[in-house]
Amino acid sequence: MKSVWKFLNTREEAIQFLLAKPKNTVTPVTYQKIANEVEMLDAFYGLLKAGDDKFRKKKAFKPFKKLARHAGEVSALQQEEFMLNQLFSKDQLGAYKRDVRRLKETKRANYFMAVNEKFVEALAVQKSALEALLRNINKKLVSEYLKKKKKKISKILNKADFKATKLDDLRSRVKEYNTLKILTEKTKPKKDAFEKLLHEWKIANDRILHLNILIESGVFAAKEANLIKKAKAKLVEDEAGLVKQIVESVSALGN
């Protein structure tokens, strides 16, 4: 399948491009793109495993997992910094904001130390090692693999007691399915509205979980703790709205 080779080439070229960017041009979006590309590769490696059960996916994916970890640590702190600036005014939570900023710079330095020239060269070698596996992938295998993935999504959606606790699992499965569905389509697919809605929920939910950690830490004075609790209450309200939209979308999908 030409689409299989194209998919792998596109992912690896994108990662190589992002890693080659000079330090002063690496932005928060860069780290997010790296994480997204690695996540897409992870889904693809799952397909390769389906084509050859002897394929040692965990070992082959290890360098990319390392990349995702370092990029993810920086990205998480950048997102936290952005969240704090959105939810709190300049003079609120000043000391904590400084701690986040300093930790972010430390993690950023760690990222550049880990993702050095030698590491980038090692990633480039991965492609040649996969060529034999790529030849095992055909339309029938992809079709059957996607059917299994879709069946698992349907299993979640078809439950009469569909709950918000299943949303993260559903989000991951929908994204994986849509990632691999590209292999069967001649034209670039449109953005999936349902996947986008699940992504928005994930952002809101992650923020709530993080504020919970801050509240339970006990390191903030009463005034700051109350500010965090108020911010959390607003996020919980927004998240509830997103959950409602998702549940309605599930009903509209006809289960």
C-alpha positions in Angstrom: 0.0 0.0 0.0 1.4 3.3 -1.1 -0.5 5.1 1.6 1.3 3.1 4.3 4.8 4.2 3.0 3.5 7.8 2.6 2.1 7.9 6.1 5.4 6.7 7.7 7.5 9.1 5.5 5.2 12.0 6.4 5.5 11.3 10.1 9.2 10.9 10.1 9.9 13.9 7.9 7.7 16.0 10.2 9.5 14.9 13.3 13.0 15.4 11.7 11.9 18.9 10.6 10.6 19.8 14.1 13.8 18.5 15.8 16.0 20.4 13.4 14.5 23.8 14.4 17.0 26.2 16.0 16.4 26.7 19.8 15.2 30.3 19.3 12.5 29.1 16.9 11.1 26.3 19.1 7.7 27.4 20.4 5.0 25.8 22.5 3.3 24.7 19.2 6.5 22.9 18.3 6.3 20.7 21.4 2.6 20.0 20.8 3.3 19.0 17.2 6.0 16.7 18.3 3.7 15.0 20.8 1.0 14.7 18.1 3.3 13.2 15.5 4.6 10.6 18.0 1.1 9.7 19.0 0.2 9.1 15.4 3.3 6.9 15.0 2.3 5.0 18.1 -1.0 4.2 16.4 0.8 3.2 13.2 3.2 0.9 15.1 0.1 -0.9 16.5 -0.9 -1.6 12.9 2.6 -3.0 12.1 2.3 -5.3 15.2 -1.0 -6.6 13.7 0.8 -7.4 10.5 3.6 -9.3 12.3 3.1 -10.5 15.8 6.9 -11.0 16.2 7.4 -7.2 15.8 8.8 -5.9 19.1 6.8 -2.7 19.1 7.8 -1.6 22.6 11.5 -1.8 21.8 11.2 -0.2 18.4 9.1 2.7 19.8 11.4 3.3 22.8 13.3 6.3 21.2 10.0 8.0 20.2 8.6 7.4 23.7 11.7 9.2 25.1 11.1 12.0 22.7 7.5 12.3 23.6 8.3 12.3 27.3 10.8 15.2 27.1 8.6 17.2 24.8 5.6 16.4 26.9 7.2 17.6 30.1 7.9 21.0 28.5 4.5 21.2 26.8 2.6 20.4 30.1 4.4 23.2 31.9 3.7 25.6 29.0 0.1 24.7 29.1 0.0 25.2 32.9 1.6 28.6 32.5 -0.9 29.5 29.9 -3.8 28.3 32.1 -2.6 30.3 35.1 -2.3 33.4 33.1 -5.8 32.9 31.8 -7.5 32.1 35.1 -5.6 34.5 37.4 -4.6 38.1 37.1 -0.9 39.2 37.0 -0.7 39.8 40.8 -2.3 36.5 41.8 -0.3 33.3 42.5 2.9 35.2 41.7 5.3 32.9 43.6 3.8 29.7 42.1 3.8 31.2 38.6 7.5 31.9 39.0 8.1 28.3 40.1 6.3 27.0 37.0 8.3 29.3 34.7 11.6 28.2 36.2 10.7 24.5 36.1 9.7 25.0 32.5 13.1 26.4 31.6 14.8 23.6 33.3 12.7 21.0 31.4 13.3 22.9 28.2 17.1 22.7 28.8 16.7 19.0 29.5 14.9 18.5 26.2 17.7 20.1 24.2 20.3 18.0 26.0 18.3 14.7 25.3 17.3 15.5 21.8 20.8 16.0 20.5 22.4 15.3 17.1 23.1 11.7 18.0 19.6 11.1 19.1 18.1 12.6 15.9 20.4 10.4 13.8 19.2 7.3 15.8 15.6 8.1 15.0 16.4 8.3 11.3 17.7 4.8 11.3 14.3 3.5 12.5 12.7 3.7 9.1 15.0 1.3 7.3 14.3 -1.3 10.0 10.6 -1.2 9.3 10.7 -1.8 5.5 10.1 -5.5 5.8 7.1 -4.9 8.1 5.6 -2.4 5.7 5.4 -5.0 3.0 3.1 -7.0 5.2 0.5 -4.3 5.3 -2.3 -4.5 2.7 -5.8 -3.2 2.3 -7.4 -6.2 3.8 -5.3 -6.1 6.9 -5.9 -2.3 7.4 -9.6 -2.8 6.9 -9.9 -5.6 9.4 -7.7 -3.7 11.9 -9.9 -0.6 11.6 -13.1 -2.7 12.0 -11.7 -4.0 15.3 -10.9 -0.5 16.5 -14.3 0.8 15.5 -16.0 -2.1 17.3 -14.2 -1.1 20.5 -15.4 2.5 20.1 -19.0 1.3 19.4 -18.8 -0.9 22.5 -18.3 2.2 24.6 -20.9 4.3 22.8 -23.5 1.5 22.9 -23.6 1.2 26.7 -26.9 2.2 28.1 -25.1 3.8 31.1 -22.6 5.8 29.1 -20.6 7.7 31.6 -18.2 10.6 31.6 -15.6 8.4 33.2 -15.3 6.6 29.9 -14.5 9.8 28.0 -10.7 9.7 28.1 -10.7 6.1 26.8 -13.2 7.1 24.1 -11.1 10.1 23.1 -8.0 8.0 22.7 -9.7 5.3 20.7 -11.4 7.8 18.4 -8.2 9.6 17.8 -6.3 6.4 17.0 -9.1 5.3 14.6 -9.1 8.6 12.8 -5.3 8.6 12.5 -5.3 5.2 10.8 -8.4 5.9 8.7 -6.2 8.2 6.7 -4.6 5.1 5.1 -7.9 4.1 3.4 -8.9 7.6 2.1 -7.7 9.1 -1.2 -8.2 12.7 -0.1 -7.2 14.3 3.2 -10.2 13.7 5.6 -12.0 16.7 7.2 -11.5 17.3 10.9 -13.7 15.1 13.0 -16.1 17.3 14.9 -16.7 14.6 17.5 -12.9 14.1 18.1 -12.5 17.9 18.4 -15.2 18.0 21.0 -13.5 15.2 23.0 -10.2 17.1 22.7 -11.8 20.2 24.2 -13.2 18.1 27.1 -9.8 16.7 27.7 -8.2 20.1 28.0 -11.0 21.2 30.5 -10.7 18.0 32.5 -6.9 18.2 32.7 -7.2 21.7 34.1 -9.7 20.6 36.7 -7.5 17.7 37.8 -4.5 20.0 38.0 -6.3 22.6 40.1 -7.4 19.8 42.4 -3.8 18.9 43.0 -3.0 22.6 43.8 -6.0 22.7 46.2 -5.0 19.5 48.0 -1.3 20.4 48.2 -2.0 22.7 51.2 0.9 25.0 50.2 -1.3 28.0 49.4 -2.6 30.6 51.8 -6.3 30.8 52.4 -6.8 33.7 50.0 -5.0 32.0 47.1 -6.6 28.7 47.8 -10.0 30.3 47.6 -9.1 31.9 44.2 -8.1 28.4 42.9 -11.4 26.9 44.2 -13.4 29.7 42.4 -11.5 29.1 39.2 -12.1 25.3 39.5 -15.8 25.9 40.0 -16.1 27.8 36.7 -14.1 25.1 34.9 -16.3 22.4 36.3 -19.3 24.3 35.0 -17.7 24.5 31.5 -16.8 20.9 31.6 -20.3 19.9 32.4 -21.5 21.7 29.3 -19.0 19.9 27.2 -20.0 16.5 28.6 -23.6 17.3 27.8 -22.7 18.1 24.2 -20.7 14.8 23.9 -23.6 12.8 25.3 -26.0 14.5 22.8 -23.5 13.8 20.0 -23.4 10.1 21.1 -27.2 10.0 20.8 -27.0 11.7 17.4 -24.6 9.1 16.2 -27.3 6.6 16.7 -25.2 4.6 19.1 
